């Protein structure tokens, strides 16, 4: 499907000079092509509309540029409507596992986009509900962890109508995209990012409950004590004892616009 770009947004790593310089260049290039451009940060470029996050979330867009590291990319996906494509550039970030490889100058990457030299990279997203109330969508993971550090609660994980109850510090529900994040630090495997599955990784279980890789069905988690729910490492919510936390498929995939090669991107980005 050919992408018709009439309205674009630029989401930039906060207070980063390199990212902001790149954002200015992209904004000027888009403006020259009569594309309406929205930005969360002031870019000091004519004809650019500076907006607040809530306003951007309610704006129909054709493409979003995320300029920074993985944190900026995750923030961008929280702000896009439905499956708006995101072009992620690791400028001013660190490892940038989610981002497009910076093997070409920006002007060449824009040239590729405008000349339809790209492909779509679709990723599963998950969402969390607490007692039926939706609290957030995640591209990487939902982490549920105990609040009381002096008492180990019993977490019950119910999937395919099979409940497992164990004492543990918490649980991670990770997408394949998130397999190189918090899940990897707990010894989880790297799962190819285009697979339709999730990983359930108990955090410090008393009885060494194993990690699971499953086709995504609704997963219901509860705890005997209060918990924190962390969405993509950026949003934190509270859950009380006996609340039901349901993890399910988000209705809209996350979509990256890619101009690089296909393959197992996570392995390459981790340096293997």
C-alpha positions as CSV (number, residue, x, y, z in Angstrom):
1,X,0.0,0.0,0.0
2,X,1.4,3.4,-1.1
3,X,1.6,5.9,1.8
4,X,0.0,9.3,1.0
5,X,1.6,11.8,3.3
6,X,-0.5,14.9,3.9
7,X,-0.2,15.2,7.7
8,X,2.8,14.2,9.8
9,X,4.0,14.5,13.3
10,X,7.4,14.8,14.9
11,X,8.0,13.4,18.4
12,X,11.5,14.3,19.7
13,X,13.5,13.2,22.6
14,X,13.1,15.8,25.3
15,X,15.9,18.3,25.8
16,X,18.3,16.6,23.4
17,X,20.2,18.9,20.9
18,X,21.0,16.2,18.3
19,X,17.4,15.0,18.2
20,X,16.1,18.5,17.9
21,X,18.4,19.4,15.1
22,X,17.3,16.4,13.2
23,X,13.7,17.3,13.9
24,X,14.2,20.7,12.4
25,X,15.7,19.3,9.2
26,X,12.8,16.9,8.8
27,X,10.2,19.6,9.5
28,X,11.7,21.9,6.9
29,X,11.9,19.0,4.3
30,X,8.2,18.1,5.0
31,X,7.1,21.7,4.8
32,X,8.8,22.1,1.4
33,X,6.6,19.3,0.2
34,X,3.5,21.1,1.5
35,X,2.9,18.5,4.2
36,X,1.2,19.8,7.4
37,X,3.5,19.1,10.3
38,X,2.7,18.8,14.0
39,X,5.4,18.8,16.8
40,X,5.3,18.4,20.5
41,X,8.5,20.4,20.9
42,X,9.1,24.0,19.7
43,X,11.3,23.7,16.6
44,X,11.5,27.4,15.5
45,X,10.5,26.4,12.0
46,X,7.8,28.3,10.0
47,X,4.4,26.6,9.4
48,X,4.9,23.9,12.1
49,X,2.0,23.4,14.5
50,X,3.2,22.9,18.1
51,X,0.6,20.8,20.0
52,X,0.1,19.1,23.3
53,X,0.2,15.3,23.7
54,X,-3.6,15.0,24.2
55,X,-4.2,17.1,21.1
56,X,-1.8,15.0,19.0
57,X,-3.6,11.8,20.1
58,X,-6.8,13.2,18.6
59,X,-5.2,14.2,15.3
60,X,-5.5,12.1,12.2
61,X,-2.0,11.6,10.8
62,X,-0.4,9.7,7.9
63,X,3.1,9.3,9.4
64,X,4.9,9.9,12.7
65,X,8.6,10.6,13.0
66,X,10.1,9.4,16.4
67,X,13.5,11.0,16.9
68,X,15.5,9.8,19.9
69,X,15.9,6.4,21.4
70,X,13.6,3.5,22.3
71,X,11.9,5.6,25.0
72,X,10.9,8.1,22.4
73,X,9.6,5.4,20.1
74,X,7.5,3.9,22.8
75,X,6.1,7.3,23.7
76,X,5.3,7.9,20.0
77,X,3.3,4.7,19.8
78,X,1.2,5.7,22.8
79,X,0.2,8.9,20.9
80,X,-0.7,7.5,17.5
81,X,-4.3,6.7,16.6
82,X,-5.0,3.2,15.4
83,X,-2.1,1.8,13.2
84,X,-0.5,5.1,12.0
85,X,3.0,4.2,10.8
86,X,6.0,5.3,12.8
87,X,9.4,6.0,11.3
88,X,11.8,5.8,14.2
89,X,15.3,7.3,14.1
90,X,17.9,6.6,16.8
91,X,19.3,10.1,17.1
92,X,20.3,11.3,20.5
93,X,19.3,7.9,22.0
94,X,21.4,5.0,23.2
95,X,21.0,1.5,21.7
96,X,17.9,2.2,19.6
97,X,16.8,-1.4,19.2
98,X,13.4,-0.3,17.9
99,X,14.8,2.4,15.5
100,X,15.7,2.4,11.9
101,X,19.4,1.7,11.4
102,X,21.4,5.0,10.9
103,X,23.4,3.8,8.0
104,X,22.2,6.5,5.7
105,X,22.0,10.3,6.1
106,X,18.6,11.8,6.9
107,X,18.2,13.3,3.5
108,X,18.6,9.8,1.9
109,X,16.1,8.2,4.3
110,X,13.5,10.9,3.5
111,X,14.3,10.4,-0.2
112,X,13.6,6.6,0.2
113,X,10.3,7.4,2.0
114,X,9.1,9.8,-0.7
115,X,10.1,7.4,-3.5
116,X,8.2,4.5,-1.9
117,X,11.3,2.6,-1.0
118,X,10.0,1.2,2.2
119,X,8.0,-1.6,3.8
120,X,5.6,-2.0,6.8
121,X,6.8,-3.8,9.9
122,X,3.7,-4.8,11.9
123,X,4.0,-5.6,15.6
124,X,1.5,-7.1,18.1
125,X,0.5,-4.7,20.9
126,X,-1.2,-5.7,24.1
127,X,-3.5,-3.8,26.5
128,X,-4.2,-3.9,30.2
129,X,-7.6,-3.5,32.0
130,X,-8.1,-3.3,35.7
131,X,-11.5,-4.7,36.6
132,X,-12.7,-3.8,33.1
133,X,-11.2,-0.3,32.9
134,X,-8.6,0.1,30.2
135,X,-5.4,1.7,31.5
136,X,-3.0,1.5,28.6
137,X,-1.6,-0.2,25.5
138,X,1.9,-1.6,25.3
139,X,4.2,-2.3,22.4
140,X,6.9,-3.9,24.7
141,X,5.4,-5.2,27.9
142,X,3.2,-4.9,30.9
143,X,5.0,-5.4,34.2
144,X,3.0,-6.1,37.4
145,X,5.1,-5.9,40.6
146,X,4.4,-6.0,44.3
147,X,4.2,-2.7,46.2
148,X,5.0,-4.1,49.7
149,X,8.7,-4.9,49.7
150,X,8.5,-6.8,53.0
151,X,5.9,-9.3,52.0
152,X,5.8,-11.7,49.1
153,X,2.2,-11.9,47.7
154,X,0.6,-14.8,45.9
155,X,0.0,-14.0,42.3
156,X,-2.6,-15.9,40.4
157,X,-2.1,-16.2,36.6
158,X,-5.1,-17.5,34.7
159,X,-4.7,-18.3,31.0
160,X,-6.8,-20.8,28.9
161,X,-9.0,-21.2,32.1
162,X,-6.0,-22.7,33.9
163,X,-5.1,-20.7,37.1
164,X,-1.6,-21.0,38.5
165,X,-1.0,-19.4,42.0
166,X,2.5,-18.9,43.4
167,X,4.4,-16.6,45.7
168,X,6.4,-14.2,43.5
169,X,7.5,-10.6,43.2
170,X,5.5,-10.0,40.1
171,X,5.0,-11.0,36.5
172,X,5.9,-9.7,33.1
173,X,3.7,-10.1,30.1
174,X,5.9,-9.3,27.1
175,X,5.2,-9.0,23.3
176,X,7.8,-10.4,20.9
177,X,9.0,-6.8,20.4
178,X,9.5,-6.5,24.2
179,X,11.6,-9.8,24.3
180,X,14.8,-7.7,24.1
181,X,13.7,-5.5,27.0
182,X,12.9,-6.3,30.6
183,X,12.1,-9.9,29.7
184,X,15.6,-10.5,28.4
185,X,17.1,-9.3,31.6
186,X,15.1,-12.1,33.4
187,X,16.6,-14.7,31.1
188,X,13.7,-14.8,28.6
189,X,14.4,-15.8,25.0
190,X,14.5,-13.4,22.0
191,X,11.3,-14.0,20.1
192,X,11.1,-12.9,16.4
193,X,9.2,-9.6,16.5
194,X,6.5,-10.6,13.9
195,X,5.2,-13.6,15.8
196,X,1.7,-13.6,17.2
197,X,2.5,-14.7,20.8
198,X,3.2,-13.4,24.3
199,X,5.7,-14.4,27.0
200,X,4.7,-14.8,30.6
201,X,7.7,-14.4,32.9
202,X,7.3,-14.7,36.7
203,X,9.6,-12.4,38.7
204,X,11.5,-14.2,41.4
205,X,8.9,-17.0,42.0
206,X,9.4,-19.0,45.2
207,X,8.8,-22.3,43.5
208,X,10.7,-21.5,40.3
209,X,7.6,-21.2,38.1
210,X,8.8,-21.4,34.5
211,X,8.4,-18.8,31.8
212,X,5.8,-19.5,29.1
213,X,5.4,-18.6,25.4
214,X,1.8,-18.7,24.4
215,X,-0.5,-17.7,21.6
216,X,-2.2,-14.6,22.9
217,X,-5.5,-15.2,24.7
218,X,-6.9,-13.1,27.6
219,X,-4.6,-13.4,30.6
220,X,-6.1,-12.6,34.0
221,X,-3.8,-11.8,36.9
222,X,-4.6,-11.0,40.5
223,X,-2.6,-10.7,43.7
224,X,-3.2,-11.0,47.4
225,X,-1.6,-7.6,47.9
226,X,-1.5,-4.2,46.2
227,X,0.6,-4.0,43.0
228,X,2.1,-1.5,40.5
229,X,1.3,-1.9,36.8
230,X,4.0,-0.5,34.5
231,X,3.2,0.0,30.8
232,X,6.2,0.0,28.6
233,X,8.4,1.2,31.5
234,X,6.8,4.7,31.2
235,X,3.3,4.7,32.7
236,X,2.6,3.5,36.3
237,X,-0.8,2.5,37.7
238,X,-2.0,1.1,41.0
239,X,-3.9,-2.1,41.6
240,X,-5.5,-3.2,44.8
241,X,-5.6,-6.7,46.3
242,X,-8.0,-9.0,44.4
243,X,-8.3,-6.6,41.4
244,X,-8.5,-8.5,38.2
245,X,-5.8,-7.3,35.7
246,X,-6.6,-8.5,32.2
247,X,-4.0,-8.5,29.5
248,X,-5.4,-8.9,25.9
249,X,-4.6,-8.0,22.4
250,X,-4.8,-4.3,21.5
251,X,-7.2,-3.8,18.5
252,X,-4.5,-2.1,16.4
253,X,-1.0,-3.3,15.6
254,X,1.9,-1.1,16.0
255,X,3.3,-0.3,12.5
256,X,6.9,0.7,11.8
257,X,7.8,2.3,8.4
258,X,11.1,0.6,7.5
259,X,13.6,1.4,4.7
260,X,16.3,-1.0,5.9
261,X,16.6,-4.7,5.3
262,X,14.3,-7.3,6.6
263,X,15.6,-9.9,9.1
264,X,15.9,-10.6,12.8
265,X,16.4,-7.0,13.8
266,X,16.7,-7.6,17.5
267,X,19.8,-9.9,17.1
268,X,21.5,-7.3,14.9
269,X,20.7,-4.4,17.2
270,X,22.0,-6.3,20.3
271,X,25.3,-6.9,18.5
272,X,25.1,-10.7,18.0
